[in-house]
């Protein structure tokens, strides 16, 4: 079984989604059940085709945690280029190994459509996902035609207090979001 931990994402607002989204109240993070300050529970990515995005995140080890009913964009919906109130919307939350933090929301506004070629722009986020079984994950991503930015390599990591070796690769999800996949070795 693969385990996945989401290390960093830039959060997006979900205001204006017509479908009702119920999530647990303030999630406990510490073993004691007490909150330990600021915690990034979920970041939401706007998708061109939510089915393709679900498949990508399942390959890297996430599972569907919340699947909203298809809805319609409300008048107060997010100002997404090329969409308007009344267009279809769909929302899914993907969960890694932690029950409350590091989730990825996938939000499709409008009909499914083809994404453009991946291109990084100022203001974009790079997600770092730690996963076990990087070789198999990478093999499946390549076999399914996902764009690779960097092949797997091993690098020494030196933090302020510790050091270890890690393997990493960089791939684009179906919407052009750059995802750094890492596997800690020691």
N, CA, C and O of each residue as an XYZ file, in Angstrom:
744
protein
N       0.833     -1.189      0.000
C       0.000      0.000      0.000
C       0.873      1.245      0.000
O       1.817      1.349      0.782
N       0.556      2.184     -0.875
C       1.312      3.429     -0.923
C       0.816      4.378      0.148
O      -0.368      4.401      0.483
N       1.751      5.167      0.684
C       1.343      6.240      1.581
C       1.800      7.546      0.987
O       2.846      7.615      0.343
N       1.016      8.584      1.203
C       1.300      9.870      0.602
C       1.105     10.961      1.648
O       0.141     10.929      2.413
N       2.005     11.910      1.679
C       1.846     13.080      2.539
C       2.037     14.316      1.688
O       3.033     14.430      0.973
N       1.106     15.235      1.753
C       1.214     16.475      1.008
C       1.993     17.459      1.846
O       1.617     17.737      2.985
N       3.080     17.995      1.301
C       3.934     18.871      2.087
C       3.618     20.339      1.895
O       3.700     21.105      2.855
N       3.259     20.763      0.690
C       3.034     22.195      0.497
C       2.126     22.425     -0.691
O       2.293     21.803     -1.740
N       1.172     23.312     -0.529
C       0.273     23.726     -1.607
C      -0.176     25.152     -1.360
O      -0.199     25.602     -0.214
N      -0.527     25.860     -2.397
C      -1.096     27.200     -2.231
C      -2.604     27.072     -2.237
O      -3.162     26.582     -3.218
N      -3.297     27.496     -1.172
C      -4.749     27.302     -1.093
C      -5.523     28.253     -1.998
O      -5.101     29.382     -2.248
N      -6.663     27.773     -2.484
C      -7.587     28.579     -3.277
C      -8.937     28.592     -2.571
O      -9.293     27.622     -1.901
N      -9.690     29.674     -2.713
C     -10.997     29.791     -2.078
C     -12.031     28.982     -2.835
O     -11.898     28.778     -4.042
N     -13.060     28.517     -2.139
C     -14.150     27.772     -2.758
C     -15.455     28.544     -2.721
O     -16.504     27.975     -3.027
N     -15.429     29.806     -2.362
C     -16.648     30.590     -2.237
C     -17.450     30.520     -3.521
O     -16.894     30.604     -4.617
N     -18.752     30.368     -3.385
C     -19.637     30.422     -4.538
C     -19.933     29.088     -5.173
O     -20.654     29.056     -6.171
N     -19.428     27.995     -4.667
C     -19.748     26.680     -5.202
C     -21.198     26.381     -4.838
O     -21.554     26.454     -3.662
N     -22.031     26.052     -5.796
C     -23.449     25.873     -5.529
C     -23.727     24.612     -4.734
O     -24.688     24.573     -3.966
N     -22.902     23.570     -4.900
C     -23.127     22.333     -4.170
C     -22.730     22.512     -2.715
O     -21.754     23.201     -2.418
N     -23.470     21.904     -1.815
C     -23.156     21.985     -0.386
C     -21.979     21.070     -0.101
O     -21.966     19.921     -0.544
N     -20.986     21.565      0.634
C     -19.805     20.781      0.955
C     -19.711     20.669      2.463
O     -19.547     21.671      3.160
N     -19.814     19.448      2.965
C     -19.704     19.238      4.396
C     -18.384     18.559      4.688
O     -18.063     17.523      4.105
N     -17.624     19.144      5.588
C     -16.375     18.556      6.035
C     -16.385     18.568      7.547
O     -17.145     19.330      8.145
N     -15.551     17.732      8.201
C     -15.545     17.712      9.657
C     -15.213     19.086     10.214
O     -14.534     19.883      9.566
N     -15.695     19.355     11.415
C     -15.363     20.601     12.101
C     -13.861     20.649     12.307
O     -13.166     19.686     11.979
N     -13.346     21.741     12.839
C     -11.907     21.935     13.034
C     -11.241     20.618     13.395
O     -11.479     20.060     14.467
N     -10.417     20.136     12.502
C      -9.826     18.812     12.641
C      -8.697     18.802     13.653
O      -7.854     19.699     13.663
N      -8.682     17.777     14.513
C      -7.540     17.660     15.419
C      -6.310     17.256     14.629
O      -6.395     16.436     13.715
N      -5.187     17.818     14.972
C      -3.956     17.507     14.277
C      -3.017     16.739     15.188
O      -2.390     15.772     14.755
N      -2.910     17.152     16.439
C      -2.017     16.493     17.390
C      -2.643     15.187     17.857
O      -3.860     15.017     17.791
N      -1.809     14.267     18.328
C      -2.319     13.008     18.865
C      -3.281     13.248     20.010
O      -4.199     12.455     20.220
N      -3.087     14.327     20.755
C      -3.957     14.650     21.882
C      -5.328     15.110     21.414
O      -6.265     15.177     22.209
N      -5.453     15.429     20.132
C      -6.710     15.920     19.610
C      -6.798     17.437     19.618
O      -7.762     17.997     19.096
N      -5.809     18.121     20.202
C      -5.824     19.580     20.249
C      -5.213     20.148     18.973
O      -4.277     19.577     18.413
N      -5.746     21.261     18.527
C      -5.187     21.935     17.367
C      -3.828     22.508     17.738
O      -3.626     22.957     18.866
N      -2.903     22.493     16.798
C      -1.567     23.024     17.059
C      -1.294     24.227     16.174
O      -0.276     24.267     15.483
N      -2.180     25.200     16.183
C      -1.961     26.419     15.415
C      -2.418     26.293     13.984
O      -3.337     25.531     13.681
N      -1.783     27.036     13.105
C      -2.163     27.085     11.705
C      -1.807     25.788     10.994
O      -0.680     25.304     11.096
N      -2.766     25.233     10.278
C      -2.577     23.980      9.554
C      -3.205     24.128      8.170
O      -4.348     24.571      8.057
N      -2.479     23.766      7.126
C      -3.046     23.744      5.785
C      -3.784     22.419      5.624
O      -3.161     21.370      5.460
N      -5.096     22.471      5.671
C      -5.893     21.250      5.557
C      -6.072     20.818      4.118
O      -5.991     19.632      3.799
N      -6.321     21.803      3.238
C      -6.602     21.458      1.850
C      -6.258     22.640      0.971
O      -6.428     23.794      1.365
N      -5.778     22.350     -0.206
C      -5.657     23.335     -1.268
C      -6.513     22.824     -2.412
O      -6.584     21.618     -2.649
N      -7.156     23.724     -3.113
C      -8.039     23.327     -4.205
C      -7.470     23.804     -5.529
O      -7.062     24.957     -5.671
N      -7.450     22.904     -6.484
C      -6.932     23.182     -7.818
C      -8.099     23.276     -8.797
O      -8.989     22.425     -8.787
N      -8.098     24.296     -9.634
C      -9.085     24.383    -10.702
C      -8.643     23.438    -11.814
O      -7.488     23.464    -12.238
N      -9.565     22.608    -12.279
C      -9.227     21.601    -13.281
C      -9.970     21.844    -14.588
O     -11.044     22.445    -14.612
N      -9.371     21.364    -15.672
C     -10.027     21.408    -16.979
C     -10.947     20.202    -17.147
O     -12.040     20.314    -17.702
N     -10.491     19.046    -16.658
C     -11.236     17.791    -16.771
C     -11.015     17.026    -15.470
O      -9.964     16.416    -15.275
N     -11.998     17.060    -14.590
C     -11.831     16.509    -13.243
C     -11.539     15.003    -13.265
O     -10.809     14.509    -12.406
N     -12.092     14.274    -14.225
C     -11.840     12.823    -14.294
C     -10.358     12.536    -14.542
O      -9.794     11.631    -13.927
N      -9.727     13.296    -15.431
C      -8.293     13.123    -15.692
C      -7.479     13.479    -14.449
O      -6.487     12.817    -14.145
N      -7.893     14.516    -13.735
C      -7.179     14.921    -12.525
C      -7.318     13.873    -11.425
O      -6.344     13.568    -10.736
N      -8.509     13.324    -11.255
C      -8.716     12.271    -10.253
C      -7.772     11.112    -10.539
O      -7.120     10.605     -9.626
N      -7.694     10.690    -11.787
C      -6.835      9.556    -12.164
C      -5.372      9.847    -11.817
O      -4.695      8.980    -11.265
N      -4.874     11.037    -12.127
C      -3.496     11.405    -11.824
C      -3.227     11.276    -10.324
O      -2.264     10.627     -9.916
N      -4.074     11.893     -9.511
C      -3.831     11.888     -8.063
C      -4.040     10.503     -7.445
O      -3.445     10.199     -6.412
N      -4.865      9.670     -8.052
C      -4.971      8.277     -7.589
C      -3.672      7.523     -7.878
O      -3.224      6.743     -7.038
N      -3.066      7.734     -9.028
C      -1.806      7.065     -9.360
C      -0.736      7.411     -8.324
O       0.044      6.540     -7.938
N      -0.684      8.674     -7.865
C       0.364      9.013     -6.905
C      -0.013      8.686     -5.460
O       0.743      8.996     -4.538
N      -1.172      8.063     -5.256
C      -1.499      7.513     -3.946
C      -2.628      8.168     -3.183
O      -2.900      7.776     -2.049
N      -3.302      9.161     -3.768
C      -4.445      9.777     -3.089
C      -5.698      8.961     -3.381
O      -5.762      8.226     -4.367
N      -6.691      9.104     -2.507
C      -7.976      8.450     -2.733
C      -9.085      9.492     -2.623
O      -8.901     10.546     -2.013
N     -10.232      9.188     -3.216
C     -11.360     10.111     -3.138
C     -11.931     10.073     -1.726
O     -12.300      9.010     -1.227
N     -12.002     11.234     -1.089
C     -12.503     11.348      0.270
C     -13.892     11.965      0.286
O     -14.749     11.565      1.074
N     -14.112     12.947     -0.593
C     -15.417     13.586     -0.731
C     -15.708     13.707     -2.216
O     -14.871     14.180     -2.985
N     -16.897     13.277     -2.617
C     -17.312     13.398     -4.009
C     -18.631     14.152     -4.026
O     -19.676     13.603     -3.677
N     -18.576     15.404     -4.432
C     -19.783     16.220     -4.490
C     -20.640     15.869     -5.686
O     -20.150     15.388     -6.707
N     -21.914     16.116     -5.542
C     -22.841     15.920     -6.658
C     -22.584     17.014     -7.695
O     -22.279     18.150     -7.331
N     -22.704     16.686     -8.970
C     -22.559     17.744     -9.975
C     -23.530     18.882     -9.671
O     -24.686     18.649     -9.316
N     -23.047     20.106     -9.813
C     -23.870     21.268     -9.523
C     -23.776     22.291    -10.629
O     -23.380     21.979    -11.752
N     -24.140     23.505    -10.303
C     -24.076     24.625    -11.240
C     -23.319     25.764    -10.563
O     -23.387     25.927     -9.345
N     -22.606     26.540    -11.355
C     -21.900     27.714    -10.836
C     -22.950     28.736    -10.408
O     -23.869     29.055    -11.163
N     -22.801     29.237     -9.194
C     -23.751     30.223     -8.674
C     -23.357     31.631     -9.105
O     -22.265     31.846     -9.631
N     -24.249     32.579     -8.880
C     -23.975     33.988     -9.207
C     -22.741     34.497     -8.463
O     -22.009     35.338     -8.983
N     -22.506     33.990     -7.247
C     -21.352     34.441     -6.452
C     -20.151     33.512     -6.616
O     -19.222     33.551     -5.810
N     -20.165     32.677     -7.658
C     -19.078     31.734     -7.889
C     -17.752     32.411     -8.186
O     -17.691     33.618     -8.418
N     -16.703     31.621     -8.175
C     -15.368     32.141     -8.464
C     -15.321     32.725     -9.877
O     -15.974     32.202    -10.780
N     -14.566     33.792    -10.076
C     -14.476     34.415    -11.403
C     -13.493     33.666    -12.302
O     -12.389     34.149    -12.551
N     -13.885     32.501    -12.785
C     -13.016     31.673    -13.616
C     -13.243     32.027    -15.077
O     -14.369     31.984    -15.571
N     -12.165     32.374    -15.758
C     -12.221     32.763    -17.164
C     -12.959     31.711    -17.989
O     -12.701     30.514    -17.862
N     -13.873     32.169    -18.828
C     -14.582     31.274    -19.742
C     -15.784     30.574    -19.134
O     -16.379     29.709    -19.776
N     -16.159     30.932    -17.894
C     -17.336     30.325    -17.271
C     -18.295     31.419    -16.826
O     -17.933     32.590    -16.707
N     -19.542     30.992    -16.582
C     -20.561     31.940    -16.118
C     -21.526     31.201    -15.190
O     -21.543     29.972    -15.135
N     -22.321     31.978    -14.470
C     -23.342     31.401    -13.601
C     -24.230     30.474    -14.419
O     -24.619     30.797    -15.542
N     -24.543     29.323    -13.845
C     -25.375     28.335    -14.531
C     -24.586     27.244    -15.220
O     -25.138     26.186    -15.525
N     -23.290     27.477    -15.477
C     -22.451     26.428    -16.070
C     -22.281     25.300    -15.054
O     -22.395     25.534    -13.851
N     -22.012     24.081    -15.520
C     -21.843     22.966    -14.599
C     -20.588     23.119    -13.731
O     -19.609     23.744    -14.138
N     -20.639     22.535    -12.526
C     -19.461     22.500    -11.657
C     -19.423     21.150    -10.956
O     -20.446     20.492    -10.772
N     -18.229     20.763    -10.576
C     -18.046     19.494     -9.861
C     -16.871     19.651     -8.929
O     -15.885     20.302     -9.272
N     -16.967     19.047     -7.726
C     -15.933     19.183     -6.698
C     -15.662     17.826     -6.064
O     -16.588     17.115     -5.674
N     -14.374     17.473     -5.963
C     -13.922     16.225     -5.337
C     -12.740     16.564     -4.440
O     -11.898     17.386     -4.802
N     -12.675     15.929     -3.261
C     -11.511     16.089     -2.391
C     -10.743     14.769     -2.367
O     -11.308     13.708     -2.105
N      -9.442     14.862     -2.648
C      -8.550     13.702     -2.626
C      -7.753     13.731     -1.315
O      -7.280     14.786     -0.894
N      -7.611     12.568     -0.679
C      -6.945     12.467      0.615
C      -5.717     11.572      0.506
O      -5.754     10.510     -0.115
N      -4.621     12.028      1.127
C      -3.419     11.209      1.246
C      -3.517     10.355      2.507
O      -4.606      9.907      2.867
N      -2.390     10.125      3.178
C      -2.421      9.226      4.331
C      -2.941      9.869      5.610
O      -3.415      9.155      6.494
N      -2.869     11.201      5.742
C      -3.355     11.849      6.953
C      -4.861     12.084      6.831
O      -5.330     12.494      5.769
N      -5.627     11.835      7.894
C      -7.083     11.946      7.790
C      -7.626     13.365      7.678
O      -8.789     13.531      7.310
N      -6.828     14.408      7.981
C      -7.380     15.757      7.973
C      -6.533     16.791      7.238
O      -7.081     17.785      6.759
N      -5.236     16.600      7.132
C      -4.405     17.629      6.505
C      -3.812     17.118      5.200
O      -3.728     15.913      4.968
N      -3.401     18.064      4.348
C      -2.745     17.703      3.102
C      -3.681     17.178      2.036
O      -3.249     16.434      1.156
N      -4.947     17.541      2.090
C      -5.885     17.097      1.068
C      -5.795     18.014     -0.147
O      -5.360     19.162     -0.048
N      -6.215     17.485     -1.289
C      -6.255     18.263     -2.524
C      -7.698     18.286     -3.004
O      -8.303     17.243     -3.251
N      -8.241     19.498     -3.131
C      -9.553     19.648     -3.731
C      -9.389     19.805     -5.234
O      -8.461     20.465     -5.702
N     -10.281     19.202     -5.974
C     -10.303     19.334     -7.432
C     -11.635     19.954     -7.804
O     -12.685     19.397     -7.486
N     -11.611     21.094     -8.471
C     -12.827     21.825     -8.811
C     -12.858     22.076    -10.311
O     -11.972     22.726    -10.866
N     -13.890     21.552    -10.952
C     -14.082     21.797    -12.384
C     -15.250     22.747    -12.550
O     -16.362     22.453    -12.111
N     -15.008     23.880    -13.180
C     -16.034     24.865    -13.528
C     -16.238     24.785    -15.027
O     -15.279     24.913    -15.789
N     -17.445     24.580    -15.453
C     -17.738     24.466    -16.880
C     -17.585     23.031    -17.351
O     -17.249     22.139    -16.572
N     -17.832     22.822    -18.620
C     -17.688     21.492    -19.224
C     -16.220     21.088    -19.252
O     -15.333     21.941    -19.260
N     -15.967     19.774    -19.268
C     -14.593     19.279    -19.395
C     -14.008     19.800    -20.702
O     -14.687     19.842    -21.728
N     -12.750     20.193    -20.650
C     -12.086     20.705    -21.851
C     -10.607     20.346    -21.784
O     -10.079     19.985    -20.733
N      -9.969     20.454    -22.915
C      -8.548     20.129    -23.015
C      -7.704     21.238    -22.391
O      -7.941     22.422    -22.632
N      -6.719     20.842    -21.590
C      -5.797     21.806    -20.987
C      -4.731     22.181    -22.003
O      -4.427     21.405    -22.909
N      -4.168     23.361    -21.853
C      -3.062     23.785    -22.707
C      -1.775     23.101    -22.289
O      -1.754     22.339    -21.323
N      -0.711     23.372    -23.010
C       0.598     22.810    -22.675
C       1.062     23.370    -21.334
O       0.827     24.542    -21.039
N       1.727     22.535    -20.512
C       2.223     23.023    -19.222
C       3.202     24.177    -19.409
O       4.095     24.120    -20.254
N       3.021     25.215    -18.614
C       3.927     26.364    -18.637
C       3.873     27.028    -17.269
O       2.792     27.365    -16.785
N       5.008     27.216    -16.656
C       5.060     27.870    -15.349
C       4.997     29.385    -15.533
O       5.591     29.949    -16.452
N       4.256     30.022    -14.629
C       4.148     31.482    -14.610
C       4.404     31.967    -13.192
O       4.219     31.220    -12.232
N       4.830     33.220    -13.061
C       4.988     33.801    -11.731
C       3.659     33.706    -11.007
O       2.609     33.975    -11.591
N       3.700     33.324     -9.739
C       2.491     33.170     -8.949
C       2.000     31.731     -8.875
O       1.155     31.414     -8.038
N       2.517     30.850     -9.740
C       2.126     29.451     -9.686
C       2.708     28.784     -8.446
O       3.724     29.227     -7.909
N       2.065     27.732     -8.005
C       2.559     26.943     -6.876
C       3.186     25.656     -7.411
O       2.772     25.137     -8.449
N       4.171     25.155     -6.703
C       4.733     23.835     -6.981
C       4.381     22.968     -5.778
O       4.733     23.294     -4.644
N       3.692     21.875     -6.027
C       3.307     20.984     -4.938
C       4.409     19.966     -4.715
O       5.014     19.479     -5.670
N       4.672     19.646     -3.458
C       5.617     18.586     -3.131
C       4.839     17.489     -2.418
O       4.236     17.715     -1.368
N       4.863     16.305     -3.002
C       4.152     15.159     -2.444
C       5.174     14.085     -2.119
O       5.925     13.644     -2.989
N       5.197     13.667     -0.858
C       6.088     12.591     -0.429
C       5.334     11.275     -0.561
O       4.219     11.137     -0.056
N       5.943     10.310     -1.239
C       5.265      9.042     -1.508
C       6.243      7.880     -1.425
O       7.432      8.027     -1.711
N       5.731      6.737     -1.035
C       6.522      5.506     -1.063
C       6.299      4.826     -2.405
O       5.208      4.903     -2.971
N       7.327      4.163     -2.914
C       7.202      3.463     -4.187
C       7.312      4.381     -5.386
O       6.555      4.253     -6.349
N       8.253      5.303     -5.328
C       8.394      6.311     -6.385
C       8.628      5.692     -7.759
O       8.093      6.185     -8.752
N       9.417      4.623     -7.836
C       9.680      4.003     -9.145
C       8.384      3.554     -9.818
O       8.185      3.814    -11.005
N       7.506      2.888     -9.082
C       6.251      2.389     -9.653
C       5.307      3.544     -9.986
O       4.650      3.522    -11.027
N       5.234      4.546     -9.121
C       4.394      5.711     -9.393
C       4.863      6.382    -10.680
O       4.053      6.686    -11.555
N       6.161      6.611    -10.795
C       6.722      7.281    -11.969
C       6.465      6.447    -13.227
O       6.115      6.995    -14.273
N       6.636      5.137    -13.132
C       6.382      4.254    -14.270
C       4.938      4.393    -14.744
O       4.681      4.495    -15.943
N       3.989      4.396    -13.794
C       2.573      4.521    -14.162
C       2.259      5.889    -14.773
O       1.486      5.983    -15.727
N       2.853      6.935    -14.228
C       2.607      8.270    -14.789
C       3.106      8.358    -16.229
O       2.414      8.889    -17.098
N       4.300      7.839    -16.476
C       4.861      7.851    -17.831
C       3.994      6.990    -18.762
O       3.693      7.402    -19.882
N       3.593      5.796    -18.301
C       2.769      4.895    -19.109
C       1.419      5.522    -19.463
O       0.838      5.205    -20.501
N       0.923      6.415    -18.597
C      -0.360      7.067    -18.846
C      -0.212      8.403    -19.557
O      -1.192      9.131    -19.723
N       1.014      8.734    -19.981
C       1.231      9.890    -20.828
C       1.332     11.238    -20.132
O       1.220     12.271    -20.792
N       1.542     11.263    -18.813
C       1.685     12.544    -18.119
C       3.049     13.147    -18.430
O       4.039     12.426    -18.561
N       3.097     14.468    -18.547
C       4.322     15.182    -18.920
C       5.331     15.158    -17.775
O       5.000     15.463    -16.629
N       6.569     14.789    -18.109
C       7.661     14.727    -17.130
C       8.536     15.960    -17.302
O       8.950     16.294    -18.412
N       8.813     16.630    -16.190
C       9.751     17.753    -16.220
C      11.150     17.279    -15.836
O      12.136     17.734    -16.415
N      11.245     16.367    -14.864
C      12.545     15.885    -14.393
C      12.422     14.417    -14.017
O      11.537     14.030    -13.254
N      13.324     13.602    -14.562
C      13.373     12.171    -14.236
C      13.784     11.984    -12.771
O      14.260     12.923    -12.133
N      13.601     10.785    -12.248
C      13.974     10.484    -10.858
C      15.480     10.638    -10.666
O      16.276     10.142    -11.463
N      15.854     11.337     -9.591
C      17.259     11.421     -9.206
C      17.365     11.390     -7.684
O      16.402     11.698     -6.981
N      18.533     11.019     -7.185
C      18.790     10.972     -5.744
C      19.675     12.154     -5.363
O      20.673     12.440     -6.023
N      19.288     12.839     -4.280
C      20.039     14.005     -3.827
C      20.177     13.981     -2.309
O      19.280     13.503     -1.614
N      21.297     14.494     -1.787
C      21.421     14.654     -0.333
C      20.659     15.912      0.090
O      20.714     16.937     -0.590
N      19.955     15.824      1.206
C      19.187     16.952      1.739
C      19.802     17.334      3.085
O      20.077     16.472      3.920
N      20.010     18.615      3.282
C      20.557     19.116      4.549
C      19.597     20.170      5.086
O      19.470     21.249      4.507
N      18.915     19.860      6.203
C      18.063     20.863      6.834
C      18.872     21.581      7.906
O      20.076     21.355      8.025
N      18.248     22.416      8.661
C      18.926     23.137      9.728
C      19.421     22.173     10.804
O      20.469     22.407     11.407
N      18.677     21.091     11.051
C      19.023     20.184     12.152
C      19.294     18.743     11.742
O      19.657     17.932     12.595
N      19.133     18.397     10.474
C      19.215     16.987     10.093
C      19.675     16.866      8.640
O      19.693     17.851      7.902
N      20.043     15.664      8.244
C      20.367     15.406      6.846
C      19.884     14.010      6.480
O      19.792     13.130      7.336
N      19.578     13.815      5.202
C      19.107     12.536      4.707
C      19.246     12.545      3.192
O      19.551     13.575      2.592
N      19.022     11.400      2.589
C      18.996     11.281      1.139
C      17.550     11.134      0.692
O      16.739     10.511      1.377
N      17.237     11.706     -0.449
C      15.888     11.610     -0.995
C      15.961     11.436     -2.497
O      16.902     11.885     -3.151
N      14.951     10.778     -3.026
C      14.800     10.661     -4.471
C      13.643     11.556     -4.861
O      12.663     11.670     -4.124
N      13.752     12.188     -6.013
C      12.637     13.012     -6.441
C      12.535     13.062     -7.957
O      13.505     12.827     -8.678
N      11.334     13.376     -8.413
C      11.042     13.587     -9.831
C      10.015     14.712     -9.893
O       9.337     15.002     -8.907
N       9.909     15.335    -11.052
C       8.917     16.409    -11.222
C       8.071     16.101    -12.449
O       8.589     15.853    -13.537
N       6.751     16.122    -12.247
C       5.800     15.831    -13.316
C       4.689     16.883    -13.296
O       4.470     17.556    -12.289
N       4.005     17.009    -14.413
C       2.865     17.912    -14.501
C       1.581     17.113    -14.382
O       1.446     16.051    -14.989
N       0.625     17.626    -13.592
C      -0.683     16.985    -13.564
C      -1.418     17.375    -14.846
O      -0.886     18.170    -15.620
N      -2.612     16.852    -15.101
C      -3.298     17.120    -16.370
C      -3.602     18.595    -16.631
O      -3.866     18.978    -17.770
N      -3.568     19.423    -15.588
C      -3.876     20.842    -15.747
C      -2.633     21.708    -15.791
O      -2.734     22.934    -15.825
N      -1.458     21.086    -15.791
C      -0.215     21.838    -15.867
C       0.352     22.265    -14.527
O       1.318     23.027    -14.488
N      -0.228     21.790    -13.410
C       0.340     22.070    -12.091
C       1.584     21.199    -11.923
O       1.527     19.987    -12.131
N       2.702     21.813    -11.549
C       3.944     21.067    -11.372
C       3.920     20.371    -10.015
O       3.664     20.999     -8.987
N       4.187     19.070    -10.024
C       4.168     18.255     -8.805
C       5.550     17.632     -8.628
O       6.030     16.902     -9.496
N       6.179     17.927     -7.499
C       7.457     17.298     -7.136
C       7.131     16.072     -6.294
O       6.554     16.185     -5.212
N       7.503     14.910     -6.796
C       7.316     13.654     -6.063
C       8.621     13.302     -5.362
O       9.672     13.259     -6.002
N       8.570     13.052     -4.066
C       9.782     12.718     -3.332
C       9.588     11.439     -2.530
O       8.476     11.083     -2.141
N      10.702     10.766     -2.299
C      10.723      9.569     -1.453
C      11.971      9.657     -0.591
O      13.091      9.641     -1.100
N      11.770      9.750      0.719
C      12.883      9.846      1.661
C      13.521      8.469      1.797
O      12.821      7.468      1.950
N      14.837      8.419      1.741
C      15.539      7.140      1.773
C      16.021      6.743      3.167
O      15.974      5.562      3.509
N      16.480      7.690      3.977
C      17.013      7.344      5.294
C      16.728      8.446      6.283
O      17.100      8.339      7.452
